[in-house]
């Protein structure tokens, strides 16, 4: 069997009205970006695929996914066929009451211990406001944290490292500890879906050394996390190595419109097919010549060098990515 799908990233909706310096999704009109999203019936048929029989990890993501009227229904459908599924979603935290109500409703279908929410907090208030341009955004994040903590789910603060905020790495770790929640540190990247392809993330050697020093100081660069930082650093230094990638065969991305890809790069020449064309039958889609040809392209590294930082089923020259640890 060519497929051993361990996790699915389903982009519930790309709609997000919040303005950020490093993402331009907000430039889309709501009607434009939500038009032609797949119906919940298509997703429900997809989730019953034989290739997802052992899949138990689901990323529900994209724009501000919890603003979508489909979000709770997606959780309900997953729980119907995957009793012990683990669900993860990243949110801005700008809609405290909405986030609270959505998560509370989801807990009718999924155990709180299997539900993790990552809330974006890109540094202390001063630096956060250089990156996130929503009025009172910082205060809304804190309100959301306190509301969701009352529901007993797993919560992490997520910081994406930029030039504007990297000195706040130790601050974020200490703040998360004060709040008695988890944290995650990621790195800036370009993506077509974010409409930031022309955004250049460049750092001086001294800045990269300082970032690495701070990451080391907070004990972030362990066996699981160091490969991702080395990948990011190679991107910023324009020296990305080739690596063995298993995206597509071990992990899939489904965009809001039913297109299936190996990873979040969502490159047109790596589109495996559209679920609408198969009436939601993921098995038929994955067994199609087009999908199998995509697996060959990934294996032959035709999509590399890769600078997306999203692939987690990969083996670098310097070690395995998080999704490969223990495999």
KEKE-3310 file (N, C-alpha, C; in steps of 0.2 Angstrom, whole numbers, plus 5000, padded with zeros to 4 digits):
npx = (5004:5003:5000:5000:4992:4994:4989:4978:4976:4964:4958:4947:4941:4946:4943:4947:4946:4955:4968:4985:5003:5011:5003:4991:4978:4966:4964:4955:4939:4924:4914:4921:4931:4925:4917:4912:4917:4918:4904:4898:4893:4901:4914:4910:4909:4922:4929:4927:4935:4945:4959:4960:4958:4966:4970:4971:4974:4969:4971:4963:4961:4967:4961:4953:4947:4937:4927:4919:4904:4904:4913:4910:4902:4911:4919:4910:4907:4920:4921:4911:4915:4928:4931:4941:4948:4961:4961:4966:4968:4972:4970:4966:4962:4955:4941:4934:4922:4915:4925:4924:4911:4910:4920:4915:4903:4909:4914:4904:4905:4918:4932:4939:4952:4957:4957:4965:4970:4978:4984:4987:5001:5011:5023:5026:5015:5019:5028:5019:5009:5016:5015:5003:4988:4976:4964:4965:4969:4979:4974:4962:4966:4971:4959:4953:4961:4959:4945:4944:4952:4944:4937:4944:4952:4966:4978:4989:5001:5005:5020:5026:5041:5048:5058:5053:5050:5058:5066:5058:5056:5061:5052:5039:5039:5040:5028:5018:5020:5017:5003:5000:4999:5003:5016:5021:5034:5036:5042:5044:5037:5034:5019:5008:4994:4993:4996:5008:5020:5029:5035:5050:5060:5073:5088:5102:5118:5121:5109:5102:5111:5108:5094:5095:5102:5093:5083:5089:5092:5079:5077:5072:5077:5077:5079:5067:5063:5074:5078:5068:5071:5084:5080:5073:5083:5091:5083:5082:5095:5097:5100:5094:5093:5091:5079:5072:5056:5039:5027:5010:5010:5010:5004:4991:4984:4969:4961:4949:4941:4940:4951:4965:4981:4999:5004:5005:5009:5002:5004:5000:5004:5006:4993:4982:4970:4952:4940:4926:4925:4925:4914:4917:4924:4938:4946:4945:4950:4964:4969:4969:4978:4983:4985:4994:5004:5008:5014:5025:5032:5035:5043:5053:5058:5054:5048:5057:5071:5062:5053:5043:5041:5031:5030:5030:5033:5046:5064:5079:5096:5102:5094:5078:5061:5048:5036:5041:5048:5052:5046)
npy = (4994:5011:5021:5028:5035:5046:5058:5072:5088:5098:5112:5122:5134:5148:5161:5176:5190:5198:5209:5207:5210:5200:5192:5191:5187:5193:5202:5196:5196:5191:5184:5180:5172:5161:5156:5141:5132:5115:5105:5099:5086:5080:5080:5072:5059:5058:5056:5043:5035:5021:5022:5031:5024:5022:5034:5047:5060:5076:5092:5106:5120:5135:5150:5160:5148:5145:5154:5150:5143:5129:5123:5117:5107:5099:5095:5087:5077:5071:5065:5056:5046:5043:5040:5042:5053:5065:5082:5098:5115:5131:5148:5166:5172:5183:5184:5182:5178:5171:5161:5154:5149:5141:5131:5126:5120:5111:5102:5094:5083:5079:5074:5084:5082:5078:5089:5102:5119:5132:5148:5162:5172:5184:5188:5201:5214:5227:5222:5213:5221:5226:5217:5211:5218:5221:5230:5231:5218:5211:5211:5205:5192:5188:5188:5177:5166:5165:5162:5150:5142:5139:5128:5117:5112:5108:5121:5131:5145:5152:5157:5165:5168:5183:5197:5208:5203:5193:5195:5193:5179:5172:5179:5175:5161:5162:5169:5160:5150:5156:5158:5145:5136:5128:5131:5136:5138:5145:5148:5162:5162:5160:5159:5155:5155:5164:5175:5182:5180:5189:5194:5196:5187:5191:5189:5195:5187:5189:5191:5179:5171:5176:5173:5159:5157:5162:5153:5141:5145:5144:5131:5125:5119:5104:5087:5084:5097:5104:5101:5108:5121:5122:5120:5131:5141:5138:5142:5155:5159:5155:5143:5130:5113:5097:5084:5069:5066:5063:5067:5067:5053:5050:5060:5071:5086:5095:5107:5121:5120:5107:5102:5091:5089:5086:5094:5109:5119:5118:5117:5119:5109:5099:5095:5082:5079:5083:5082:5084:5080:5066:5063:5064:5053:5048:5037:5033:5044:5044:5033:5036:5039:5052:5056:5046:5049:5061:5057:5051:5062:5069:5060:5060:5072:5083:5095:5102:5114:5116:5128:5129:5126:5118:5105:5089:5076:5072:5069:5076:5080:5082:5076:5069:5076:5083:5075:5063:5057:5043:5035)
npz = (5000:4995:5003:5020:5029:5042:5047:5044:5037:5037:5028:5034:5031:5022:5025:5034:5043:5050:5050:5047:5047:5040:5033:5020:5018:5022:5012:5003:4997:5007:5001:4989:4994:5001:4992:4984:4993:5000:5003:5019:5018:5008:5015:5025:5018:5014:5026:5029:5022:5017:5017:5028:5039:5050:5053:5065:5069:5067:5059:5060:5051:5042:5038:5048:5056:5065:5063:5053:5048:5047:5055:5068:5064:5056:5066:5073:5063:5062:5075:5074:5067:5071:5086:5096:5091:5089:5089:5082:5082:5076:5081:5081:5092:5093:5094:5107:5114:5104:5100:5113:5113:5102:5105:5116:5111:5103:5112:5115:5107:5107:5117:5130:5133:5121:5113:5106:5106:5098:5101:5093:5099:5096:5104:5117:5122:5115:5105:5099:5093:5082:5073:5072:5068:5073:5082:5099:5100:5107:5120:5118:5115:5127:5135:5128:5131:5145:5145:5137:5145:5156:5151:5151:5140:5130:5129:5119:5118:5103:5095:5081:5074:5070:5063:5070:5083:5089:5100:5110:5113:5126:5134:5130:5133:5147:5150:5146:5155:5167:5165:5165:5154:5138:5125:5109:5097:5081:5064:5052:5036:5018:5008:4995:4997:5008:5002:5002:4994:4989:5000:5009:5020:5028:5037:5047:5049:5063:5069:5066:5074:5087:5088:5088:5099:5109:5108:5112:5125:5131:5130:5119:5107:5106:5102:5094:5090:5084:5070:5063:5065:5060:5047:5044:5046:5036:5025:5027:5024:5011:5007:5006:5009:4999:5003:5010:5007:5014:5013:5007:5005:5018:5025:5022:5014:5013:5005:5007:4996:4992:4985:4985:4992:4994:5004:5013:5004:4993:4979:4961:4952:4960:4964:4969:4966:4965:4978:4975:4962:4964:4971:4985:4987:4994:4992:4979:4973:4978:4972:4959:4943:4943:4956:4960:4952:4958:4970:4965:4960:4972:4978:4969:4972:4964:4968:4976:4979:4995:5004:5013:5027:5032:5030:5039:5038:5035:5031:5035:5030:5042:5052:5058:5055:5066:5064:5060:5071:5080:5071)
capx = (5000:5007:4997:4999:4990:4994:4986:4975:4976:4958:4957:4939:4939:4952:4941:4949:4945:4960:4974:4992:5008:5014:4998:4986:4971:4961:4962:4950:4932:4922:4910:4925:4935:4921:4913:4914:4919:4915:4899:4899:4892:4907:4919:4909:4911:4929:4932:4926:4940:4949:4965:4960:4956:4971:4971:4968:4976:4966:4972:4957:4965:4967:4961:4950:4942:4931:4921:4915:4898:4905:4918:4907:4899:4917:4921:4905:4908:4926:4920:4906:4919:4934:4929:4947:4952:4964:4959:4970:4966:4975:4966:4969:4960:4952:4934:4934:4915:4914:4929:4922:4905:4912:4924:4910:4899:4913:4915:4898:4907:4925:4934:4943:4959:4959:4956:4970:4969:4984:4982:4993:5003:5018:5027:5024:5010:5023:5030:5013:5006:5019:5014:4995:4985:4969:4963:4965:4971:4983:4969:4957:4970:4972:4953:4951:4965:4955:4939:4945:4955:4938:4934:4948:4955:4974:4979:4996:5002:5010:5023:5030:5047:5050:5063:5050:5048:5062:5069:5053:5056:5060:5046:5033:5040:5038:5021:5014:5021:5013:4996:5000:4997:5009:5018:5025:5038:5037:5046:5040:5037:5030:5014:5004:4988:4994:4997:5014:5025:5034:5038:5056:5062:5080:5091:5109:5121:5121:5102:5101:5114:5104:5088:5097:5104:5087:5079:5093:5091:5073:5077:5067:5080:5078:5079:5061:5062:5080:5078:5064:5075:5089:5077:5071:5089:5094:5079:5084:5102:5096:5104:5090:5096:5086:5078:5067:5049:5034:5021:5006:5009:5009:5000:4987:4981:4963:4959:4942:4937:4941:4958:4969:4988:5003:5006:5002:5012:4997:5006:4995:5007:5005:4986:4981:4963:4947:4935:4920:4925:4925:4909:4919:4927:4945:4949:4946:4955:4971:4971:4969:4984:4985:4987:5000:5010:5011:5018:5032:5035:5037:5048:5059:5060:5053:5045:5062:5071:5056:5054:5037:5041:5025:5030:5032:5035:5052:5070:5084:5102:5104:5089:5070:5056:5044:5032:5045:5051:5049:5043)
capy = (5000:5017:5026:5026:5042:5047:5064:5076:5095:5101:5119:5123:5140:5153:5168:5179:5197:5201:5211:5206:5212:5195:5188:5196:5184:5198:5206:5193:5197:5185:5180:5177:5166:5156:5152:5134:5127:5109:5104:5094:5079:5078:5079:5066:5054:5058:5054:5036:5032:5015:5025:5035:5019:5022:5041:5049:5067:5081:5099:5110:5126:5139:5157:5160:5143:5145:5159:5146:5139:5122:5121:5112:5101:5096:5091:5082:5072:5067:5061:5051:5040:5043:5041:5045:5057:5071:5088:5103:5121:5137:5154:5172:5174:5190:5183:5178:5174:5166:5155:5150:5146:5136:5126:5123:5116:5105:5097:5089:5078:5077:5074:5090:5080:5077:5095:5107:5126:5136:5155:5166:5178:5185:5193:5206:5219:5231:5219:5210:5226:5228:5211:5210:5225:5222:5235:5228:5211:5208:5210:5200:5185:5186:5186:5171:5161:5164:5159:5143:5138:5136:5123:5111:5109:5109:5127:5134:5151:5151:5163:5165:5172:5188:5202:5213:5201:5188:5196:5191:5172:5171:5182:5171:5155:5163:5171:5154:5146:5160:5156:5137:5133:5127:5136:5133:5143:5143:5153:5165:5158:5163:5155:5158:5156:5170:5181:5185:5177:5194:5196:5193:5187:5191:5191:5195:5182:5190:5190:5171:5168:5178:5169:5152:5158:5162:5146:5137:5147:5142:5123:5123:5115:5097:5082:5085:5104:5107:5100:5113:5128:5122:5121:5139:5145:5137:5146:5163:5159:5153:5136:5124:5106:5092:5080:5064:5069:5058:5071:5064:5046:5049:5065:5075:5092:5096:5114:5122:5118:5100:5100:5087:5090:5082:5098:5116:5123:5118:5119:5116:5103:5093:5093:5075:5078:5087:5078:5085:5075:5059:5063:5063:5046:5049:5031:5033:5050:5043:5028:5039:5040:5059:5056:5042:5053:5066:5054:5050:5069:5071:5055:5062:5079:5088:5101:5105:5115:5118:5133:5130:5125:5115:5098:5086:5069:5072:5067:5080:5077:5083:5072:5069:5081:5081:5070:5057:5055:5037:5031)
capz = (5000:4995:5008:5027:5031:5049:5049:5039:5038:5033:5029:5035:5027:5021:5027:5040:5042:5054:5047:5050:5043:5036:5029:5017:5017:5023:5006:4999:4999:5010:4996:4985:4997:5004:4987:4981:4998:4999:5008:5024:5016:5005:5020:5029:5014:5014:5032:5029:5017:5020:5019:5034:5044:5056:5054:5071:5070:5062:5060:5057:5050:5036:5040:5055:5054:5070:5061:5048:5051:5046:5060:5073:5060:5055:5073:5074:5058:5064:5081:5073:5064:5075:5093:5100:5087:5092:5085:5084:5078:5077:5081:5082:5099:5092:5095:5113:5115:5098:5102:5118:5111:5097:5108:5121:5107:5100:5118:5115:5102:5108:5124:5131:5133:5114:5109:5107:5103:5098:5100:5091:5103:5093:5108:5122:5119:5111:5098:5096:5089:5076:5069:5072:5067:5075:5088:5106:5098:5112:5126:5116:5116:5135:5137:5125:5135:5151:5143:5135:5151:5160:5147:5152:5134:5130:5126:5119:5115:5097:5093:5075:5075:5065:5065:5075:5090:5091:5107:5115:5114:5133:5137:5128:5137:5154:5151:5145:5161:5172:5163:5166:5148:5134:5120:5103:5093:5074:5060:5047:5029:5013:5005:4990:5000:5012:4997:5004:4991:4988:5007:5010:5027:5028:5044:5047:5053:5070:5071:5067:5080:5093:5088:5090:5106:5113:5107:5116:5132:5133:5129:5113:5102:5107:5096:5090:5087:5081:5063:5060:5066:5055:5040:5044:5045:5029:5020:5027:5021:5004:5006:5008:5006:4997:5009:5009:5010:5013:5012:5002:5007:5026:5027:5017:5015:5009:5005:5008:4990:4990:4982:4989:4991:4999:5009:5013:4999:4988:4972:4956:4949:4965:4966:4968:4963:4969:4981:4971:4956:4966:4976:4991:4988:4994:4990:4972:4971:4979:4968:4952:4941:4944:4963:4961:4949:4962:4974:4962:4960:4978:4979:4965:4974:4959:4971:4980:4986:4998:5009:5016:5034:5035:5030:5045:5037:5031:5034:5033:5031:5049:5056:5056:5057:5071:5062:5059:5077:5083:5066)
cpx = (5004:5006:4997:4998:4989:4990:4983:4975:4970:4957:4950:4937:4945:4950:4944:4949:4951:4966:4981:4997:5011:5009:4993:4980:4965:4959:4957:4943:4929:4918:4915:4929:4931:4917:4916:4917:4915:4909:4901:4898:4898:4913:4917:4910:4918:4932:4931:4930:4944:4956:4966:4958:4960:4973:4968:4970:4973:4968:4966:4960:4963:4967:4958:4944:4936:4925:4917:4909:4899:4909:4915:4904:4905:4919:4916:4906:4914:4924:4915:4910:4926:4933:4935:4951:4955:4963:4964:4968:4970:4970:4969:4968:4957:4944:4933:4927:4914:4918:4927:4916:4906:4915:4919:4905:4903:4914:4909:4900:4914:4928:4939:4950:4962:4958:4961:4969:4976:4982:4988:4995:5010:5022:5023:5019:5014:5024:5024:5010:5009:5018:5007:4992:4978:4968:4962:4966:4974:4978:4964:4960:4970:4965:4951:4955:4961:4948:4939:4948:4949:4935:4938:4952:4963:4974:4987:4996:5007:5013:5027:5035:5048:5055:5060:5050:5053:5065:5064:5052:5056:5054:5040:5033:5038:5031:5017:5015:5017:5005:4995:4997:5004:5011:5021:5028:5039:5041:5042:5042:5033:5025:5010:4997:4988:4995:5003:5020:5031:5037:5045:5058:5069:5083:5098:5111:5120:5114:5100:5105:5111:5098:5090:5099:5098:5083:5083:5092:5085:5072:5072:5070:5082:5078:5073:5061:5068:5080:5074:5067:5080:5086:5076:5077:5092:5090:5081:5091:5103:5101:5100:5092:5090:5085:5073:5061:5044:5027:5017:5005:5008:5005:4997:4984:4974:4961:4952:4938:4937:4947:4962:4976:4992:5004:5003:5004:5006:4998:5002:4998:5007:4998:4985:4974:4958:4941:4928:4919:4924:4919:4911:4923:4935:4949:4951:4951:4962:4973:4971:4977:4987:4988:4994:5006:5013:5015:5025:5035:5038:5043:5055:5061:5059:5050:5051:5067:5064:5057:5048:5037:5035:5025:5033:5034:5041:5059:5076:5091:5105:5099:5082:5066:5052:5040:5035:5048:5048:5046:5048)
cpy = (5006:5022:5023:5033:5042:5053:5068:5083:5097:5108:5121:5129:5145:5160:5170:5186:5201:5203:5210:5208:5207:5190:5193:5192:5189:5202:5203:5195:5191:5181:5176:5171:5160:5153:5146:5130:5121:5108:5099:5087:5076:5076:5073:5059:5052:5054:5046:5032:5026:5017:5029:5031:5020:5030:5044:5056:5071:5088:5102:5118:5130:5146:5157:5155:5143:5150:5155:5142:5132:5119:5116:5106:5096:5092:5085:5076:5067:5063:5056:5045:5039:5045:5044:5049:5063:5077:5094:5109:5127:5143:5160:5174:5181:5190:5179:5174:5169:5160:5151:5146:5140:5130:5122:5118:5110:5100:5092:5083:5075:5078:5080:5088:5079:5083:5100:5113:5129:5143:5159:5172:5179:5190:5197:5211:5224:5228:5216:5215:5228:5222:5210:5216:5226:5226:5230:5220:5208:5206:5205:5193:5183:5184:5179:5165:5160:5160:5151:5139:5135:5130:5116:5108:5111:5116:5128:5141:5150:5158:5162:5170:5177:5193:5206:5210:5195:5188:5194:5183:5170:5173:5177:5164:5156:5165:5165:5150:5150:5158:5149:5134:5132:5132:5132:5139:5141:5149:5156:5162:5162:5157:5158:5159:5162:5176:5185:5183:5182:5196:5192:5193:5186:5193:5191:5189:5183:5189:5183:5168:5170:5174:5162:5152:5158:5156:5141:5138:5144:5134:5121:5119:5108:5093:5083:5092:5106:5107:5106:5120:5127:5122:5128:5143:5144:5141:5153:5164:5157:5147:5130:5118:5102:5087:5074:5066:5063:5061:5068:5057:5045:5055:5069:5081:5093:5103:5115:5120:5111:5097:5096:5088:5087:5087:5105:5121:5123:5120:5115:5110:5097:5092:5086:5074:5083:5082:5078:5080:5068:5058:5062:5057:5047:5043:5031:5038:5048:5037:5030:5039:5047:5059:5052:5045:5058:5063:5053:5057:5071:5066:5057:5069:5084:5095:5104:5109:5118:5123:5134:5130:5121:5108:5095:5079:5069:5071:5071:5077:5077:5079:5073:5075:5078:5075:5063:5054:5049:5033:5026)
cpz = (5000:5000:5015:5030:5039:5051:5043:5041:5033:5034:5028:5030:5027:5024:5034:5039:5045:5050:5050:5045:5038:5033:5026:5015:5018:5017:5002:5002:5002:5005:4991:4988:5000:4998:4985:4987:4998:5005:5013:5022:5012:5010:5024:5025:5014:5020:5033:5025:5021:5021:5025:5040:5051:5057:5060:5073:5065:5064:5056:5057:5044:5039:5047:5055:5059:5068:5056:5051:5050:5051:5065:5070:5058:5061:5074:5070:5060:5070:5079:5070:5067:5082:5097:5096:5091:5087:5087:5079:5080:5076:5082:5089:5099:5093:5101:5114:5110:5099:5107:5117:5107:5100:5113:5117:5105:5106:5119:5111:5104:5115:5125:5131:5126:5109:5111:5103:5103:5097:5099:5096:5101:5097:5113:5118:5114:5104:5095:5091:5083:5071:5067:5072:5069:5082:5094:5105:5104:5118:5124:5117:5123:5137:5134:5129:5141:5150:5142:5141:5155:5157:5148:5146:5135:5126:5125:5116:5109:5095:5086:5075:5069:5068:5071:5082:5092:5098:5112:5116:5122:5136:5136:5133:5145:5155:5150:5152:5167:5171:5164:5160:5144:5129:5114:5099:5086:5071:5054:5040:5024:5010:5000:4993:5005:5008:5000:5001:4990:4995:5008:5017:5027:5035:5043:5050:5061:5073:5071:5073:5086:5093:5091:5097:5111:5113:5112:5123:5135:5132:5124:5108:5104:5101:5091:5086:5083:5073:5060:5060:5061:5048:5039:5042:5038:5024:5021:5024:5014:5003:5008:5005:5003:5003:5007:5012:5009:5014:5006:5003:5014:5029:5021:5019:5010:5010:5006:5002:4988:4987:4987:4987:4996:5005:5008:5008:4993:4981:4967:4953:4954:4967:4964:4965:4967:4971:4977:4965:4957:4971:4983:4992:4988:4991:4982:4969:4972:4975:4961:4950:4942:4951:4964:4957:4954:4967:4971:4961:4966:4980:4975:4967:4969:4962:4976:4976:4989:5004:5013:5024:5037:5035:5036:5044:5032:5035:5031:5033:5038:5054:5054:5059:5062:5070:5061:5065:5079:5078:5064)
residu = (UNK:UNK:UNK:UNK:UNK:UNK:UNK:UNK:UNK:UNK:UNK:UNK:UNK:UNK:UNK:UNK:UNK:UNK:UNK:UNK:UNK:UNK:UNK:UNK:UNK:UNK:UNK:UNK:UNK:UNK:UNK:UNK:UNK:UNK:UNK:UNK:UNK:UNK:UNK:UNK:UNK:UNK:UNK:UNK:UNK:UNK:UNK:UNK:UNK:UNK:UNK:UNK:UNK:UNK:UNK:UNK:UNK:UNK:UNK:UNK:UNK:UNK:UNK:UNK:UNK:UNK:UNK:UNK:UNK:UNK:UNK:UNK:UNK:UNK:UNK:UNK:UNK:UNK:UNK:UNK:UNK:UNK:UNK:UNK:UNK:UNK:UNK:UNK:UNK:UNK:UNK:UNK:UNK:UNK:UNK:UNK:UNK:UNK:UNK:UNK:UNK:UNK:UNK:UNK:UNK:UNK:UNK:UNK:UNK:UNK:UNK:UNK:UNK:UNK:UNK:UNK:UNK:UNK:UNK:UNK:UNK:UNK:UNK:UNK:UNK:UNK:UNK:UNK:UNK:UNK:UNK:UNK:UNK:UNK:UNK:UNK:UNK:UNK:UNK:UNK:UNK:UNK:UNK:UNK:UNK:UNK:UNK:UNK:UNK:UNK:UNK:UNK:UNK:UNK:UNK:UNK:UNK:UNK:UNK:UNK:UNK:UNK:UNK:UNK:UNK:UNK:UNK:UNK:UNK:UNK:UNK:UNK:UNK:UNK:UNK:UNK:UNK:UNK:UNK:UNK:UNK:UNK:UNK:UNK:UNK:UNK:UNK:UNK:UNK:UNK:UNK:UNK:UNK:UNK:UNK:UNK:UNK:UNK:UNK:UNK:UNK:UNK:UNK:UNK:UNK:UNK:UNK:UNK:UNK:UNK:UNK:UNK:UNK:UNK:UNK:UNK:UNK:UNK:UNK:UNK:UNK:UNK:UNK:UNK:UNK:UNK:UNK:UNK:UNK:UNK:UNK:UNK:UNK:UNK:UNK:UNK:UNK:UNK:UNK:UNK:UNK:UNK:UNK:UNK:UNK:UNK:UNK:UNK:UNK:UNK:UNK:UNK:UNK:UNK:UNK:UNK:UNK:UNK:UNK:UNK:UNK:UNK:UNK:UNK:UNK:UNK:UNK:UNK:UNK:UNK:UNK:UNK:UNK:UNK:UNK:UNK:UNK:UNK:UNK:UNK:UNK:UNK:UNK:UNK:UNK:UNK:UNK:UNK:UNK:UNK:UNK:UNK:UNK:UNK:UNK:UNK:UNK:UNK:UNK:UNK:UNK:UNK:UNK:UNK:UNK:UNK:UNK:UNK:UNK:UNK:UNK:UNK:UNK:UNK:UNK:UNK:UNK:UNK:UNK:UNK:UNK:UNK:UNK:UNK:UNK:UNK:UNK)
# end
